[in-house]
């Protein structure tokens, strides 16, 4: 079983954690959502992806990764404002800092568990198709970085 380098994601989580004191900051010209929304959403995605992979049946994995996925992964970039988060990874109306801290601890545990997953453990992305262990770190890193860049822009204003 191959191991994947999770240190990049661990570093992203440290950065994400450093923005918790600014959770109520908002700059409507950058994003309709406040910093807390971006932090909460990023963590919900990490945790949902990990849970989905843990419960997936690797024998059902299909290498159906889409062209748009390949382009986004190659560039390490997701365009801003082009996709809508599925309901299950949308933050609640009121986001408590304590909920972010709790999700952060859960995300750290999930990230550590990625290496113990089978090679074709996967989750189904609505635009990219099946994403397996080989690609999951790149996906989570790119997605989290996308939201961290928005947070940085909010705090610059």
C-alpha positions in Angstrom: 0.0 0.0 0.0 1.5 3.3 -1.1 1.6 6.2 1.4 0.7 9.7 0.4 2.3 12.9 1.9 -0.2 14.4 4.2 2.1 17.2 5.5 0.8 19.7 3.0 -2.7 19.2 4.4 -1.5 19.4 8.0 0.1 22.7 7.2 -3.2 24.0 5.6 -5.0 23.1 8.8 -2.5 25.1 10.8 -3.1 28.1 8.6 -6.9 27.6 8.7 -6.7 27.5 12.5 -4.7 30.7 12.6 -7.7 32.5 11.1 -10.3 31.5 13.8 -9.8 34.8 15.7 -10.9 36.6 12.6 -14.0 34.4 12.0 -16.5 37.2 12.0 -14.6 39.3 9.5 -16.4 40.0 6.2 -15.8 42.0 3.1 -18.8 41.8 0.8 -16.8 42.9 -2.3 -14.6 39.8 -1.9 -17.2 37.2 -0.7 -20.8 37.3 0.5 -19.6 34.9 3.3 -17.6 35.7 6.4 -14.3 34.1 7.3 -16.1 31.6 9.5 -18.1 30.3 6.6 -14.9 29.6 4.6 -13.2 27.9 7.5 -16.3 25.8 8.4 -16.9 24.8 4.8 -13.3 23.8 4.2 -13.4 21.6 7.3 -16.8 20.1 6.3 -15.3 19.1 2.9 -12.2 17.5 4.4 -14.3 15.5 6.9 -17.0 14.5 4.4 -14.5 13.4 1.8 -12.6 11.3 4.4 -15.7 9.7 5.7 -16.9 8.9 2.2 -13.6 7.3 1.3 -13.5 5.3 4.6 -16.9 3.8 3.7 -16.4 3.4 0.0 -16.1 0.1 -1.7 -12.8 0.2 -3.6 -14.0 -2.4 -6.1 -16.6 0.1 -7.3 -14.0 2.7 -8.1 -14.1 3.9 -11.7 -11.2 5.9 -13.2 -13.7 8.5 -14.7 -11.8 11.6 -13.7 -13.1 14.4 -15.9 -11.1 16.8 -18.2 -12.2 19.8 -16.0 -10.8 17.9 -13.0 -7.5 17.2 -14.7 -7.2 20.9 -15.7 -8.0 22.1 -12.1 -5.6 19.6 -10.6 -2.8 20.5 -13.0 -3.2 24.2 -12.4 -3.8 23.7 -8.6 -6.6 26.2 -8.9 -10.4 26.3 -8.6 -12.0 29.4 -10.2 -13.8 31.6 -7.7 -17.6 31.7 -7.7 -18.1 29.0 -10.4 -19.4 26.2 -8.2 -22.0 25.9 -5.5 -21.2 23.8 -2.4 -23.5 20.8 -2.0 -25.9 21.2 0.9 -24.1 18.7 3.2 -20.9 20.8 3.2 -22.6 24.1 3.6 -22.1 25.8 7.0 -25.1 26.5 9.3 -26.6 30.0 9.6 -24.7 30.6 12.8 -21.1 29.3 13.0 -19.5 29.0 16.4 -15.7 29.1 16.8 -16.1 26.1 19.0 -17.6 24.2 16.1 -14.7 25.1 13.9 -12.2 23.9 16.6 -14.1 20.6 16.9 -14.2 20.1 13.2 -10.5 20.9 13.0 -9.6 18.1 15.5 -11.8 15.7 13.5 -10.1 16.8 10.2 -6.6 16.2 11.7 -7.7 12.6 12.6 -9.1 12.0 9.2 -6.0 13.2 7.4 -3.8 10.9 9.5 -6.1 8.0 8.5 -5.8 8.6 4.7 -2.6 6.4 4.5 -4.4 3.4 5.9 -7.0 3.5 3.2 -6.9 1.2 0.2 -5.5 2.6 -3.0 -8.9 2.8 -4.7 -10.9 4.1 -1.7 -12.7 7.0 -3.3 -15.3 9.7 -3.1 -17.5 10.9 -5.9 -17.1 14.5 -6.8 -20.1 16.0 -8.7 -17.9 17.7 -11.3 -14.7 15.7 -11.3 -15.9 12.1 -11.0 -14.3 9.5 -8.7 -11.3 10.7 -6.8 -9.2 8.0 -5.1 -6.4 8.0 -2.6 -3.8 9.0 -5.2 -5.6 12.2 -6.0 -7.4 13.1 -2.7 -4.5 15.0 -1.1 -4.3 17.2 -4.2 -8.0 17.8 -4.2 -8.2 18.7 -0.5 -5.1 20.9 -0.7 -6.4 22.8 -3.8 -9.9 23.2 -2.3 -8.6 24.3 1.1 -6.1 26.7 -0.5 -8.9 28.1 -2.6 -10.8 29.1 0.5 -7.7 30.3 2.3 -7.0 32.7 -0.5 -10.5 34.1 -0.2 -10.0 34.5 3.6 -6.7 36.3 3.0 -8.4 38.7 0.6 -11.2 39.4 3.0 -8.6 40.3 5.7 -6.5 42.5 3.4 -9.4 44.9 2.8 
